[in-house]
Amino acid sequence: AALNLTKKGAAVRGDFSATAEMNVPTPEGQAASPVVLDLSGTLDDKKDPAFPDLATGGGLSRVKGKAVIGLGGTSGQAGVSPAPDGAALAFNAPLRFSPEGIPQPDMNAPIGMTLAWKGDVAPLWALAPMPDRRLSGLAQVDVEVKGSLAVPEYTLSAYMADGRFEDGILGLLLTGIAVEAASSSSGESRIVARVEDGQGGFAALEGSLLPPEAPAPGGQGGQSNPGGPGVPRIAARGHISHLQPLHRDDLFV
């Protein structure tokens, strides 16, 4: 790890970096899985190419940088080399410094953060203490945070395809798992999911959570919401067709 700061008057500038590697034991008796981290960033009042819309100047400094986290990477003198299936984080947060150089976050200045991960969920699932249950499949997660520290705004999207779940204790097998989900700070969330049993059966689900309807002029809002005004609206529908996920002789579904 390294941290370099310089102060001139009320202005503080610098840069920082850190590399780390941890061996996380898996519950299935497999070899320990290395988790690697590569962090770097700067502290200054310059424009950030990753977040070009964020204002600078006016006595405002920004701590900004990026981090990469991955499984199965290696570290050495040249730093950390995360595995391809890693998470990439970019961040930009506002700070103000007193004449004595004491930092304080600016709660009302704009912030920026993005998080992106894409890869196989199996290495992550292997870290969970559930040795008789296995989950695999390709997944992708994207998160964006805007607004301010006082009132953050976020959007999140997640996808999964070609998923497979096995429960050795229950004799449960689900294949063809596909999930698409999205959520935001506006209060709206949606999910579409489908699972199969490998024998032609399947189950499908579609659902949404919507924010309460805004009251109409005169206070007559939420008339289409059975729960009344101020209550989130929930909608869901699903379909099951010949789904037989259990593979055991003593139980049948």
Phi, psi and chi 1 to 4 in degrees:
 res  aa     phi    psi   chi1   chi2   chi3   chi4
   1 ALA       -  148.8      -      -      -      -
   2 ALA  -146.3  140.8      -      -      -      -
   3 LEU  -140.6  123.0  174.2   63.5      -      -
   4 ASN  -128.3  119.8  -58.8  -63.1      -      -
   5 LEU  -128.7  142.4  -63.7  177.0      -      -
   6 THR  -130.3  146.3   58.5      -      -      -
   7 LYS  -128.0  131.4 -178.2  176.8 -178.8  -66.4
   8 LYS  -137.2  105.4 -175.2  176.6 -179.4 -179.9
   9 GLY    67.8 -127.9      -      -      -      -
  10 ALA   -92.1   -1.7      -      -      -      -
  11 ALA   -89.6  132.5      -      -      -      -
  12 VAL  -125.0  128.3  178.4      -      -      -
  13 ARG  -131.9  160.0  -65.4 -176.7  177.9 -177.6
  14 GLY   170.9 -172.8      -      -      -      -
  15 ASP  -146.3  161.9   57.7   77.1      -      -
  16 PHE  -148.5  156.3   55.6   89.3      -      -
  17 SER  -157.7  155.3   62.0      -      -      -
  18 ALA  -157.1  143.4      -      -      -      -
  19 THR  -131.7  144.4   58.2      -      -      -
  20 ALA  -154.0  154.1      -      -      -      -
  21 GLU  -143.4  131.7  177.2  177.0  -20.0      -
  22 MET  -126.7  139.5  -61.9 -179.8  -64.5      -
  23 ASN   -97.4  112.6  -72.9  -36.0      -      -
  24 VAL  -100.0  118.4 -179.2      -      -      -
  25 PRO   -68.9  142.4   25.7  -33.8      -      -
  26 THR   -94.7  148.8   64.6      -      -      -
  27 PRO   -74.4   -6.4   27.9  -34.4      -      -
  28 GLU   -97.7   11.8  -60.2 -178.3    4.8      -
  29 GLY    77.2   12.1      -      -      -      -
  30 GLN   -80.9  172.8  -58.7  173.5   -6.0      -
  31 ALA   -62.7  148.5      -      -      -      -
  32 ALA   -58.6  139.5      -      -      -      -
  33 SER   -97.6  121.4  177.8      -      -      -
  34 PRO   -74.6  131.8   26.2  -31.4      -      -
  35 VAL  -109.7  124.1  178.7      -      -      -
  36 VAL  -116.8  149.4  -65.5      -      -      -
  37 LEU  -134.8  135.5  166.2   69.8      -      -
  38 ASP  -131.7  114.5 -174.5    3.2      -      -
  39 LEU  -123.6  135.0  169.8   68.2      -      -
  40 SER  -152.0  151.4   62.2      -      -      -
  41 GLY  -175.3  178.2      -      -      -      -
  42 THR  -136.2  162.3   59.0      -      -      -
  43 LEU  -128.0  110.8  173.4   62.1      -      -
  44 ASP  -165.1 -173.2   54.2   43.5      -      -
  45 ASP  -113.8   25.2   57.0   -1.4      -      -
  46 LYS   -89.8  162.8  -61.3  178.7 -179.5  179.3
  47 LYS   -63.9  146.3  -85.4  -75.0 -171.2 -179.8
  48 ASP  -108.7  114.5 -174.4   -6.2      -      -
  49 PRO   -58.5  -27.7  -23.0   33.6      -      -
  50 ALA   -74.3  -25.3      -      -      -      -
  51 PHE  -136.4   72.2  -58.5   94.8      -      -
  52 PRO   -65.9  -17.7   24.2  -34.1      -      -
  53 ASP   -83.8  -10.4  -64.9  -26.3      -      -
  54 LEU   -79.0  127.6  -63.6 -176.9      -      -
  55 ALA   -73.6  154.1      -      -      -      -
  56 THR  -127.3  174.3   59.6      -      -      -
  57 GLY    85.4 -170.5      -      -      -      -
  58 GLY    66.2   28.6      -      -      -      -
  59 GLY    77.9   10.4      -      -      -      -
  60 LEU  -101.6  127.4 -174.4   67.6      -      -
  61 SER  -104.4  161.0  -63.3      -      -      -
  62 ARG  -133.5  132.7  -70.3 -169.6  171.6  -84.2
  63 VAL   -95.0  120.5   55.4      -      -      -
  64 LYS  -141.8  153.5   52.6 -162.3  176.3 -175.0
  65 GLY   170.5 -160.5      -      -      -      -
  66 LYS  -147.7  156.6   59.8 -177.7  179.4  179.6
  67 ALA  -140.5  143.0      -      -      -      -
  68 VAL  -124.7  127.5  178.6      -      -      -
  69 ILE  -123.8  132.2  -53.7  170.8      -      -
  70 GLY  -149.4  163.8      -      -      -      -
  71 LEU  -102.9  140.4  -66.8  174.2      -      -
  72 GLY    82.1   12.7      -      -      -      -
  73 GLY   -83.9  177.8      -      -      -      -
  74 THR  -132.1  151.2   58.1      -      -      -
  75 SER  -121.5  156.7   63.1      -      -      -
  76 GLY  -168.7 -160.4      -      -      -      -
  77 GLN   -64.2  -27.2  -64.7 -179.3   -8.8      -
  78 ALA   -85.2    2.5      -      -      -      -
  79 GLY   104.2 -165.4      -      -      -      -
  80 VAL   -95.6  135.6  176.3      -      -      -
  81 SER  -115.4   91.6  -59.5      -      -      -
  82 PRO   -64.6  155.0  -18.6   32.1      -      -
  83 ALA   -65.8  158.2      -      -      -      -
  84 PRO   -57.5  -35.8  -24.5   34.1      -      -
  85 ASP   -83.2   73.6  -65.0  -15.9      -      -
  86 GLY  -126.6  170.4      -      -      -      -
  87 ALA  -104.5  135.9      -      -      -      -
  88 ALA  -114.0  126.3      -      -      -      -
  89 LEU  -120.4  131.9  170.7   70.4      -      -
  90 ALA  -124.0  139.2      -      -      -      -
  91 PHE  -144.3  153.8   56.0   89.2      -      -
  92 ASN  -153.2  110.2 -172.9  -45.8      -      -
  93 ALA  -125.5  142.2      -      -      -      -
  94 PRO   -85.7  142.2   30.1  -32.3      -      -
  95 LEU  -135.1  148.2  -71.3  177.0      -      -
  96 ARG  -123.3  142.7  -69.0 -169.4 -176.6  -84.7
  97 PHE  -114.8  137.4  -73.4   84.7      -      -
  98 SER   -74.3  166.4   69.1      -      -      -
  99 PRO   -55.9  -23.1  -26.6   35.2      -      -
 100 GLU   -85.8   -0.8  -65.3   76.8   22.2      -
 101 GLY    84.9   17.1      -      -      -      -
 102 ILE   -84.8  122.1  -59.8  175.4      -      -
 103 PRO   -79.2  147.5   29.7  -34.2      -      -
 104 GLN  -147.7  128.3 -177.7  176.4    1.7      -
 105 PRO   -66.0  140.4   22.7  -32.6      -      -
 106 ASP   -88.5  108.7 -170.1  -41.3      -      -
 107 MET   -73.0  -18.0  -58.5  -59.0  -65.7      -
 108 ASN  -107.8  -10.6  -62.6  -46.7      -      -
 109 ALA   -76.1  151.4      -      -      -      -
 110 PRO   -62.7  146.8  -21.0   32.9      -      -
 111 ILE  -122.0  167.1   61.1  172.4      -      -
 112 GLY  -148.1  138.1      -      -      -      -
 113 MET  -156.5  137.8 -170.4 -163.9   80.2      -
 114 THR  -132.3  143.7   58.8      -      -      -
 115 LEU  -133.7  128.0  173.5   65.9      -      -
 116 ALA  -133.4  130.0      -      -      -      -
 117 TRP  -138.3  139.1  175.4   78.3      -      -
 118 LYS  -148.7  131.2 -178.1  178.7 -178.7  180.0
 119 GLY   164.5 -167.8      -      -      -      -
 120 ASP   -84.8  134.3 -168.8  -16.7      -      -
 121 VAL   -78.6  -13.0  -59.4      -      -      -
 122 ALA   -58.8  -45.7      -      -      -      -
 123 PRO   -60.8  -35.6  -23.6   34.8      -      -
 124 LEU   -71.0  -41.4  -65.4  176.4      -      -
 125 TRP   -64.1  -32.4 -176.3  -93.8      -      -
 126 ALA   -64.2  -19.5      -      -      -      -
 127 LEU   -79.7  -15.6  -57.6  177.6      -      -
 128 ALA   -77.7  146.4      -      -      -      -
 129 PRO   -78.9   58.4   30.9  -36.0      -      -
 130 MET  -135.5   75.3  -67.0 -177.9  -74.8      -
 131 PRO   -65.6  -22.3   23.8  -34.0      -      -
 132 ASP   -96.7    8.4  -63.6  -54.0      -      -
 133 ARG  -127.4  135.8  -61.3  171.9  178.4   85.2
 134 ARG  -130.3  139.0  -64.4  178.3  177.0   84.9
 135 LEU  -133.5  132.6  177.1   66.8      -      -
 136 SER  -140.2  165.2   61.7      -      -      -
 137 GLY   143.5  161.5      -      -      -      -
 138 LEU   -89.4  134.2  -61.8  176.4      -      -
 139 ALA  -138.1  159.3      -      -      -      -
 140 GLN  -145.7  136.3  178.6  174.1  -22.6      -
 141 VAL  -132.3  132.1  178.0      -      -      -
 142 ASP  -131.7  129.8  -66.9  -74.3      -      -
 143 VAL  -130.3  137.5 -178.6      -      -      -
 144 GLU  -131.4  133.4 -179.2  179.9   11.0      -
 145 VAL  -121.6  130.7  178.7      -      -      -
 146 LYS  -132.5 -159.5  -59.6 -173.4  -62.8 -176.6
 147 GLY    81.1 -135.7      -      -      -      -
 148 SER  -137.8  170.6   65.7      -      -      -
 149 LEU   -63.5  -31.7  -68.1  173.0      -      -
 150 ALA   -73.8  -40.1      -      -      -      -
 151 VAL  -133.5   80.3 -173.3      -      -      -
 152 PRO   -74.2  150.6   26.2  -33.2      -      -
 153 GLU  -125.2  138.8  -56.6  171.9    5.1      -
 154 TYR  -138.6  154.8   76.6   88.7      -      -
 155 THR  -132.5  142.3   56.7      -      -      -
 156 LEU  -137.4  136.2  178.7  149.7      -      -
 157 SER  -136.2  142.6   61.1      -      -      -
 158 ALA  -143.0  141.6      -      -      -      -
 159 TYR  -135.8  150.2  -52.2   88.2      -      -
 160 MET  -145.7  140.3 -176.5  175.6 -177.3      -
 161 ALA  -142.1  153.9      -      -      -      -
 162 ASP    54.3   39.0  -61.4  -35.2      -      -
 163 GLY   -78.9  153.8      -      -      -      -
 164 ARG  -144.5  129.0  179.1 -176.4  177.4   92.4
 165 PHE  -125.6  131.2  176.8   76.7      -      -
 166 GLU  -127.4  133.3  -61.5  178.3   69.0      -
 167 ASP  -118.9  104.6 -171.8  -37.2      -      -
 168 GLY   -68.3  -23.0      -      -      -      -
 169 ILE   -78.9  -46.3  -62.7  178.1      -      -
 170 LEU   -86.1  -13.4  -63.8  178.0      -      -
 171 GLY    72.1   33.3      -      -      -      -
 172 LEU   -99.1  135.2  178.2   69.2      -      -
 173 LEU  -136.1  124.0  173.2   63.1      -      -
 174 LEU  -124.3  132.4  -65.3  173.2      -      -
 175 THR  -125.6  173.0   63.0      -      -      -
 176 GLY    56.9   32.0      -      -      -      -
 177 ILE   -69.0  125.8  -59.2  174.2      -      -
 178 ALA  -134.0  128.4      -      -      -      -
 179 VAL  -136.6  136.7  179.6      -      -      -
 180 GLU  -132.8  120.6  179.5  177.3  -17.1      -
 181 ALA  -135.9  150.8      -      -      -      -
 182 ALA  -149.2  146.2      -      -      -      -
 183 SER  -151.0  155.8  179.9      -      -      -
 184 SER  -150.3  164.1   71.1      -      -      -
 185 SER   -69.9   -9.1   51.9      -      -      -
 186 SER   -69.8  -12.0   66.3      -      -      -
 187 GLY    99.4    3.3      -      -      -      -
 188 GLU  -100.4  129.5 -178.7  175.4   -8.5      -
 189 SER  -136.6  143.5  -60.3      -      -      -
 190 ARG  -139.8  149.1  -59.3 -179.0 -176.6  -84.3
 191 ILE  -147.0  139.0 -175.9  171.6      -      -
 192 VAL  -130.2  127.1  177.8      -      -      -
 193 ALA  -140.9  151.4      -      -      -      -
 194 ARG  -148.5  136.9  177.4 -174.0  172.3   95.1
 195 VAL  -132.8  152.8  -61.6      -      -      -
 196 GLU  -127.0  167.5  -57.5  173.5   -3.2      -
 197 ASP  -110.6    4.2   60.2    6.8      -      -
 198 GLY    78.3    1.8      -      -      -      -
 199 GLN  -126.3   17.1  -54.8  176.4   83.4      -
 200 GLY   100.6  -15.2      -      -      -      -
 201 GLY   -85.5  157.3      -      -      -      -
 202 PHE  -157.6  165.1   70.9   90.6      -      -
 203 ALA  -137.8  140.7      -      -      -      -
 204 ALA  -131.8  144.0      -      -      -      -
 205 LEU  -140.0  138.7  170.0   68.5      -      -
 206 GLU  -135.8  127.4  180.0  177.9   -6.9      -
 207 GLY  -146.7  161.6      -      -      -      -
 208 SER  -150.4  150.3   63.7      -      -      -
 209 LEU  -125.0  116.1  174.1   64.5      -      -
 210 LEU  -111.8  148.6  -58.3  176.3      -      -
 211 PRO   -66.3  161.1   25.5  -34.6      -      -
 212 PRO   -59.5  148.2  -20.7   31.5      -      -
 213 GLU   -69.6  139.9  -68.3 -178.6  -22.0      -
 214 ALA   -69.7  139.1      -      -      -      -
 215 PRO   -61.9  139.6  -19.6   31.3      -      -
 216 ALA   -76.1  163.7      -      -      -      -
 217 PRO   -52.7  131.0  -26.6   35.1      -      -
 218 GLY    95.1   -2.0      -      -      -      -
 219 GLY    86.4    8.9      -      -      -      -
 220 GLN   -94.6   72.1  -59.0  -60.7  -43.6      -
 221 GLY  -109.9  164.7      -      -      -      -
 222 GLY    72.4   21.9      -      -      -      -
 223 GLN   -67.0  -26.0  -62.2  -58.2  -45.8      -
 224 SER   -91.1    1.8   62.3      -      -      -
 225 ASN  -104.0  115.1 -175.9    3.5      -      -
 226 PRO   -58.7  -27.0  -22.6   32.8      -      -
 227 GLY   -78.5  -10.3      -      -      -      -
 228 GLY    94.3  172.0      -      -      -      -
 229 PRO   -64.9  145.4   23.5  -33.6      -      -
 230 GLY    85.0   -2.5      -      -      -      -
 231 VAL  -105.4  128.8  177.9      -      -      -
 232 PRO   -57.6  147.6  -22.9   33.0      -      -
 233 ARG   -98.7  128.6  -66.0  164.8  -70.4  164.7
 234 ILE  -117.0  131.4  -59.8  175.7      -      -
 235 ALA  -132.9  136.3      -      -      -      -
 236 ALA  -153.3  146.9      -      -      -      -
 237 ARG  -151.4  151.1   62.4  179.4 -179.7  178.4
 238 GLY  -151.7  170.2      -      -      -      -
 239 HIS  -149.2  132.3 -179.4   72.4      -      -
 240 ILE  -121.6  130.1  -59.7  176.6      -      -
 241 SER  -133.4  105.9  176.8      -      -      -
 242 HIS    52.8   37.2  -54.9  -71.7      -      -
 243 LEU   -77.6  123.0 -175.8   68.3      -      -
 244 GLN  -130.8   78.4  -59.8 -179.0   33.9      -
 245 PRO   -80.6  -16.9   30.2  -34.6      -      -
 246 LEU   -86.4  135.2  -70.4  179.2      -      -
 247 HIS  -122.5   75.5  -65.4 -103.0      -      -
 248 ARG  -154.7  158.6   47.6 -168.9  -68.0  177.7
 249 ASP   -85.1  -22.6  -62.8  -29.4      -      -
 250 ASP   -92.4   -9.7   56.4  -22.8      -      -
 251 LEU  -134.2  151.3  -70.8  175.4      -      -
 252 PHE  -144.9  132.0  176.6   79.0      -      -
 253 VAL  -126.7      -  175.8      -      -      -
